[in-house]
Amino acid sequence: MFAKGMLTIDIRTALFHGMYSQLHPLVLSAASIPIKKGPSEAQKKKVEGLVKAANARRKADEMKRSSVKQGRSGKGGYDY
């Protein structure tokens, strides 16, 4: 009646739908629970340190760029 591979596909489909019907409610319930736990104090301090380091690096880059531009303006540059 059935082709050789047809029966296997029907069994696989039935198994999949059986697992899906059990797994789907579990995934929905887990996904609907909001995350109530925020970052730890150690993580907050780490982020704060990274932000301070980034700001210091940015400020140093700005000072360097400002120095380059001042050198081009003729204030204390070369005598031609």
KEDO-520022 format. One record per residue: chain; x, z, y of N, C-alpha, C in turn; residue number from 1. Coordinates in pm, 1 decimal. Atoms other than C-alpha are relative to their C-alpha. Example, Ala and Ser with C-alpha at 12.3 -4.5 7.8 and 13.67 -1.06 7.14 Angstrom:
! residues 2
+------+----------+----------+----------+----------+----------+----------+----------+----------+----------+-----+
: unit :      npx :      npz :      npy :     capx :     capz :     capy :      cpx :      cpz :      cpy : pos :
+------+----------+----------+----------+----------+----------+----------+----------+----------+----------+-----+
:    A :     89.0 :      0.0 :   -119.0 :   1230.0 :    780.0 :   -450.0 :     90.0 :      0.0 :    120.0 :   1 :
:    A :    -82.0 :     -6.0 :   -119.0 :   1367.0 :    714.0 :   -106.0 :    -77.0 :     73.0 :    109.0 :   2 :
+------+----------+----------+----------+----------+----------+----------+----------+----------+----------+-----+
//
This chain:
! residues 80
+------+----------+----------+----------+----------+----------+----------+----------+----------+----------+-----+
: unit :      npx :      npz :      npy :     capx :     capz :     capy :      cpx :      cpz :      cpy : pos :
+------+----------+----------+----------+----------+----------+----------+----------+----------+----------+-----+
:    A :     80.5 :      0.0 :   -119.8 :      0.0 :      0.0 :      0.0 :     85.1 :      0.0 :    126.5 :   1 :
:    A :    -85.4 :     -9.7 :   -117.0 :    263.4 :    104.6 :    249.8 :    132.3 :    -69.1 :    -25.3 :   2 :
:    A :   -135.2 :     54.6 :     11.2 :    589.8 :    -63.9 :    318.8 :     93.9 :    116.7 :    -26.1 :   3 :
:    A :    -92.8 :   -104.9 :     42.1 :    894.6 :    126.6 :    202.1 :     33.2 :     97.1 :    113.9 :   4 :
:    A :    -36.6 :    -86.9 :   -112.1 :    993.2 :    261.3 :    547.6 :   -118.1 :     57.9 :     74.6 :   5 :
:    A :    118.0 :    -42.5 :    -74.2 :    638.9 :    309.9 :    677.0 :    -39.3 :    143.5 :    -30.8 :   6 :
:    A :     38.0 :   -135.1 :     38.6 :    569.9 :    627.5 :    483.4 :     94.5 :    102.1 :     62.6 :   7 :
:    A :    -97.4 :    -91.7 :    -59.5 :    889.5 :    790.6 :    609.9 :    -28.5 :     19.9 :    147.8 :   8 :
:    A :     30.0 :    -10.0 :   -142.6 :    796.3 :    715.6 :    970.2 :   -123.3 :     86.9 :     20.5 :   9 :
:    A :    120.9 :    -81.1 :    -12.7 :    451.3 :    868.2 :    919.3 :     30.8 :    147.9 :    -23.5 :  10 :
:    A :    -36.4 :   -139.6 :     26.7 :    602.5 :   1186.6 :    772.1 :     79.8 :     56.1 :    117.4 :  11 :
:    A :    -80.0 :    -45.8 :   -114.9 :    856.4 :   1210.6 :   1055.6 :    -88.3 :     23.9 :    121.5 :  12 :
:    A :     90.6 :    -15.3 :   -113.6 :    583.4 :   1161.6 :   1314.3 :    -83.9 :    126.1 :    -15.4 :  13 :
:    A :     80.9 :   -119.4 :     24.5 :    368.2 :   1430.4 :   1155.2 :     83.3 :    126.4 :     19.7 :  14 :
:    A :    -86.8 :   -116.6 :    -18.5 :    661.3 :   1673.2 :   1144.2 :     29.0 :     23.1 :    147.1 :  15 :
:    A :    -28.4 :    -12.5 :   -142.5 :    744.8 :   1600.0 :   1506.8 :   -118.5 :     59.6 :     74.3 :  16 :
:    A :    118.7 :    -51.0 :    -68.8 :    389.7 :   1660.5 :   1623.2 :    -27.6 :    145.3 :    -37.2 :  17 :
:    A :     16.8 :   -139.3 :     41.4 :    375.6 :   1982.7 :   1422.1 :     94.9 :     91.7 :     75.3 :  18 :
:    A :    -97.8 :    -80.3 :    -74.5 :    693.7 :   2113.2 :   1585.3 :    -33.2 :      1.8 :    148.0 :  19 :
:    A :     32.4 :     11.2 :   -142.1 :    583.9 :   1988.9 :   1925.7 :   -114.1 :     93.7 :     37.0 :  20 :
:    A :    114.5 :    -85.3 :    -31.4 :    255.9 :   2177.1 :   1907.2 :     38.5 :    147.1 :      1.5 :  21 :
:    A :    -46.6 :   -139.2 :     -2.9 :    447.0 :   2501.5 :   1841.3 :     97.7 :     23.3 :    114.2 :  22 :
:    A :   -105.1 :    -16.0 :   -100.1 :    729.9 :   2440.8 :   2086.0 :    -52.6 :    -12.2 :    142.6 :  23 :
:    A :     50.9 :     25.5 :   -134.1 :    529.8 :   2316.8 :   2383.8 :    -51.6 :    126.2 :     70.2 :  24 :
:    A :     45.0 :   -122.1 :    -67.6 :    348.5 :   2647.7 :   2462.0 :    114.8 :     96.8 :     29.2 :  25 :
:    A :   -115.0 :    -87.9 :    -21.3 :    675.7 :   2837.9 :   2423.8 :     80.9 :    -43.7 :    122.2 :  26 :
:    A :    -74.7 :     52.0 :   -114.9 :    854.7 :   2613.6 :   2673.8 :    -78.9 :     21.5 :    128.2 :  27 :
:    A :     83.2 :    -21.4 :   -118.8 :    563.2 :   2633.5 :   2917.0 :      2.6 :    145.1 :     45.8 :  28 :
:    A :      0.9 :   -141.0 :    -38.3 :    555.5 :   3012.4 :   2908.1 :    135.9 :     42.1 :     55.1 :  29 :
:    A :   -133.1 :    -35.1 :    -49.2 :    931.8 :   3039.1 :   2954.6 :     25.2 :    -59.6 :    138.4 :  30 :
:    A :    -22.0 :     66.4 :   -128.2 :    929.1 :   2792.6 :   3244.5 :    -85.4 :     60.2 :    110.6 :  31 :
:    A :     88.2 :    -52.4 :   -103.3 :    643.8 :   2966.5 :   3423.4 :     42.0 :    138.2 :     49.7 :  32 :
:    A :    -48.3 :   -130.7 :    -44.4 :    824.5 :   3301.1 :   3447.1 :    100.5 :    -21.5 :    112.7 :  33 :
:    A :    -93.4 :     20.1 :   -110.8 :    991.1 :   3311.7 :   3790.1 :    128.5 :     80.7 :    -21.0 :  34 :
:    A :   -127.8 :    -70.0 :      7.7 :   1353.4 :   3411.6 :   3817.7 :     -1.1 :    108.3 :    107.0 :  35 :
:    A :      9.0 :   -111.9 :    -93.7 :   1351.1 :   3755.4 :   3976.1 :    136.7 :     58.6 :     32.0 :  36 :
:    A :   -131.5 :    -58.1 :    -16.3 :   1718.1 :   3834.7 :   3946.1 :     82.1 :    -84.5 :     96.8 :  37 :
:    A :    -81.2 :     70.9 :    -97.8 :   1927.9 :   3738.9 :   4248.9 :    147.3 :     10.1 :    -34.7 :  38 :
:    A :   -143.5 :     -7.0 :     26.0 :   2304.2 :   3709.1 :   4277.0 :     49.6 :    144.8 :      2.5 :  39 :
:    A :    -55.4 :   -135.2 :      5.0 :   2511.1 :   4015.7 :   4195.7 :     83.3 :     26.5 :    125.8 :  40 :
:    A :    -82.0 :    -37.0 :   -115.8 :   2710.8 :   4205.6 :   4458.0 :    136.2 :    -67.5 :     -6.9 :  41 :
:    A :   -130.2 :     64.9 :     15.5 :   3034.4 :   4065.2 :   4316.5 :     -9.8 :   -147.4 :     38.1 :  42 :
:    A :     18.0 :    141.8 :    -33.4 :   2898.4 :   3712.0 :   4348.9 :    -18.4 :    -17.1 :    150.3 :  43 :
:    A :     19.2 :      7.4 :   -144.8 :   2786.6 :   3779.2 :   4707.5 :    132.7 :     14.1 :     72.7 :  44 :
:    A :   -130.4 :    -19.4 :    -63.4 :   3134.2 :   3908.0 :   4798.7 :     89.7 :   -121.8 :    -19.8 :  45 :
:    A :    -81.5 :    118.2 :     28.3 :   3299.1 :   3608.3 :   4632.7 :    -40.4 :   -114.6 :     92.6 :  46 :
:    A :     49.6 :    107.1 :    -86.6 :   3079.8 :   3366.1 :   4826.8 :     38.9 :     26.9 :    144.5 :  47 :
:    A :    -37.3 :    -36.4 :   -137.0 :   3145.0 :   3555.4 :   5150.1 :    147.6 :    -30.1 :     25.1 :  48 :
:    A :   -142.8 :     29.7 :    -11.9 :   3519.1 :   3528.7 :   5091.4 :     27.0 :   -149.5 :      6.6 :  49 :
:    A :    -17.2 :    145.5 :     -1.7 :   3491.5 :   3156.7 :   5017.5 :    -43.9 :    -60.1 :    133.5 :  50 :
:    A :     47.9 :     48.6 :   -129.3 :   3292.1 :   3101.9 :   5337.1 :    101.4 :     30.7 :    108.8 :  51 :
:    A :   -101.2 :    -36.7 :    -99.2 :   3550.9 :   3291.1 :   5543.6 :    123.3 :    -88.1 :    -12.6 :  52 :
:    A :   -117.4 :     85.5 :     21.7 :   3833.4 :   3089.5 :   5387.2 :    -27.2 :   -142.3 :     49.7 :  53 :
:    A :     35.3 :    134.9 :    -45.0 :   3651.6 :   2763.3 :   5457.9 :     -2.0 :     -6.6 :    152.4 :  54 :
:    A :      2.7 :     -4.0 :   -146.1 :   3593.2 :   2865.4 :   5820.2 :    140.6 :      5.6 :     57.5 :  55 :
:    A :   -138.3 :    -10.5 :    -47.1 :   3959.6 :   2961.6 :   5863.6 :     72.2 :   -134.1 :    -16.1 :  56 :
:    A :    -62.9 :    130.1 :     24.0 :   4071.6 :   2631.7 :   5711.2 :    -49.1 :   -103.2 :    101.6 :  57 :
:    A :     56.8 :     92.9 :    -98.6 :   3836.1 :   2437.7 :   5939.3 :     57.3 :     25.4 :    138.7 :  58 :
:    A :    -54.2 :    -35.6 :   -131.3 :   3959.9 :   2626.3 :   6245.5 :    145.8 :    -44.8 :     12.4 :  59 :
:    A :   -139.8 :     42.8 :     -1.5 :   4323.8 :   2557.1 :   6152.8 :      9.5 :   -151.3 :     15.0 :  60 :
:    A :      1.3 :    145.7 :    -12.8 :   4244.4 :   2187.1 :   6112.8 :    -35.7 :    -43.1 :    142.0 :  61 :
:    A :     38.1 :     30.6 :   -137.4 :   4074.9 :   2182.7 :   6453.6 :    115.7 :     25.5 :     96.0 :  62 :
:    A :   -113.6 :    -33.2 :    -87.3 :   4375.9 :   2351.6 :   6617.1 :    110.4 :   -104.6 :    -14.3 :  63 :
:    A :   -102.2 :    100.9 :     22.8 :   4613.2 :   2103.3 :   6456.7 :    -38.3 :   -131.1 :     67.2 :  64 :
:    A :     46.6 :    124.6 :    -60.6 :   4403.1 :   1808.9 :   6569.3 :      6.4 :      9.2 :    152.6 :  65 :
:    A :     -6.6 :    -21.1 :   -143.9 :   4381.1 :   1953.0 :   6920.4 :    144.0 :    -11.9 :     49.2 :  66 :
:    A :   -141.2 :      7.2 :    -35.3 :   4759.4 :   1988.6 :   6928.0 :     47.8 :   -145.4 :      2.1 :  67 :
:    A :    -38.0 :    141.3 :      5.0 :   4801.9 :   1623.3 :   6827.9 :    -52.5 :    -72.6 :    122.4 :  68 :
:    A :     58.8 :     67.6 :   -115.7 :   4567.5 :   1510.0 :   7103.5 :     67.9 :     42.5 :    129.8 :  69 :
:    A :    -69.0 :    -46.2 :   -120.8 :   4741.7 :   1726.0 :   7366.1 :    136.5 :    -66.6 :     11.7 :  70 :
:    A :   -129.4 :     66.6 :     -0.4 :   5073.6 :   1571.2 :   7266.2 :    -10.3 :   -143.6 :     47.9 :  71 :
:    A :     19.1 :    138.5 :    -42.4 :   4933.1 :   1225.7 :   7334.7 :    -33.2 :    -11.6 :    147.9 :  72 :
:    A :     50.6 :      9.0 :   -136.4 :   4801.5 :   1311.9 :   7680.2 :    112.2 :      0.2 :    104.8 :  73 :
:    A :   -110.0 :      2.8 :    -94.7 :   5145.2 :   1336.1 :   7840.4 :     37.1 :    138.2 :     50.7 :  74 :
:    A :    -35.1 :   -135.6 :    -39.7 :   5152.0 :   1712.5 :   7885.4 :    114.9 :     46.6 :    -88.6 :  75 :
:    A :   -114.4 :    -44.0 :     79.4 :   5499.4 :   1789.9 :   7765.3 :     40.3 :    -99.6 :   -104.5 :  76 :
:    A :    -33.9 :    104.6 :     94.0 :   5548.5 :   1458.9 :   7592.4 :    141.1 :    -52.2 :     24.4 :  77 :
:    A :   -130.5 :     62.6 :    -17.1 :   5838.7 :   1218.5 :   7608.7 :     20.8 :    -41.8 :    145.0 :  78 :
:    A :    -33.6 :     53.4 :   -132.9 :   6021.6 :   1116.8 :   7928.6 :     29.0 :   -148.7 :    -15.0 :  79 :
:    A :    -22.7 :    145.8 :      7.3 :   5995.6 :    742.1 :   7972.0 :     59.2 :    -50.6 :    126.1 :  80 :
+------+----------+----------+----------+----------+----------+----------+----------+----------+----------+-----+
//
